[in-house]
Every structure is written in C-alpha cells, then in structure tokens.
Amino acid sequence: MARVAHRSRVHMLTVAAARLEEACSNPKLAADLREAAKAAAKKRAEGCDYSEEDQRRIERQRTLFVTVPDTHALGRLKDAMLQRAYDLMWDGDCLACDALAEFLPSADVDRMFEAWHNDQDPKGDKKSKFYEAAE
C-alpha cells in the first residue's frame, strides 16, 4: 500500500524551498524548508507518520473506494475530490489534502501533486485542468 501521510506537506515544503531559491530569496529559509521536508519524508519512510491503525483505516477506505462500481458518477466524484485536494494545497491546508488523498488511488493523487507543482511556474503558459477549474 502506498503511504500518503504527510505527502502533501513534504511536497509543499520542497516546492516552497525551490521557489525561494529561484527568486534568490532568503537562503536560510530555503535551507530550513528543505530540512523540514527531509525530516517529514524520513519520518514517513520509517513508518512513523501513521500508526498501524491509521494504515488499516487508509487501506479500508481505498478498498471501499475501488469496490464502488465504475460509473460516470464515480468518475465525477473522484475528479471533485482531486480538485478539492488541489485547492487545499493552494490554501496551504496539507492535513485536509492528505485526508482526502487517503481515499483516492495513489497514481491519481501523484498526478494532482505534479499538476500543482507545475502550475506554480509563472512562466508556464500551459496550466493543468485543476488550475483552470480553480479559477
């Protein structure tokens, strides 16, 4: 099972550090953000981010989600949940984003995070479907 705990927090800290470095901003703050991201990622890799009970809950949630018959309504629900998670990332609400991500297939969540990362590039003229829907 893919681990999702604090994935959005790690991603957001890493992206924030990169953006600060690109802007030639406060190097100490960028370094501190990178350290915070490393610490969160290490904790996640060591399995210290969620308890066994949390992992069972996530597995149960994802199993329930994938057992729902594949219908147009399910696709719309998944799209709405991914959009909400994307919007929560823009709002800086990592924990709420992770709570939604627990239910969704990991590959879809990874694509959403990648879109969020790419959509922050002010020079990028091609924005994701998530960005366009948030406007």
C-alpha angles and dihedrals in degrees: 000000000000115000115235103172111127092349091133092047092053091046094048094048092049093049092046091053091049092050092050091051092049090052091049086237130148105334092196091056091048090050091048091051091051090051091050090050091049092049092050091046092049091050089050093048091050090053093244095121099076130024123235088259090055091049091052090050092051092047090050092049093049092045090052091048094052093045092061108103112263103252136149088259092056091051090051091049092051091048091050092049092049090049091051091049089050091050091049090054089055088050090051093241098139097165094054090047091052091048090058093041090059090073099045131080109270095232091057091048091049090054090050092051091048090051091049090051094048094044091062092067104104090201093053108104094184110073127187127256087253092058093048091050092050093059 
